[in-house]
Amino acid sequence: MSESENRIFKKIKNDIEKDELDKDVNDRMFSAFATKFRIGYVVVFAAIFVLSVLLIWCVIEFYNAENLYDRIFWGIHFAVVLTLQAFTKLWFWLEMNRVSVLRNIKRLELEISLAKEQTGRC
């Protein structure tokens, strides 16, 4: 193996030893926060929390509305905020899945390189 291949091999091996198989959803979520896009995930997680508070506020205002027009107004706002929250959560779950897939690809690369090394083929 060349010097660059050895460095890549060692980096992959260290990443895999650091990140063992995901055990549950919480581990997957926290492993997403350990990537380079950490600040973006924190912002999205904060947005999900803010949207949850807005949902509760829309429900309270909907039930406290005096007339039909106010109920329609708050009902539409509830539907819009609920949709935004659903899309934000879906994006976050897809990102968690992407991080998990990338980790598994690294693991497979390591196994392939180990198999090549054991057989002596290039």
Secondary structure, 3 states (H helix, E strand, C coil): CCHHHHHHHHHHHHHHHHCCCCCCHHHHHHHHCCCCCHHHHHHHHHHHHHHHHHHHHHHHHHHHCCCHHHHHHHHHHHHHHHHHHHHHHHHHHHHHHHHHHHHHHHHHHHHHHHHHHHHCCC
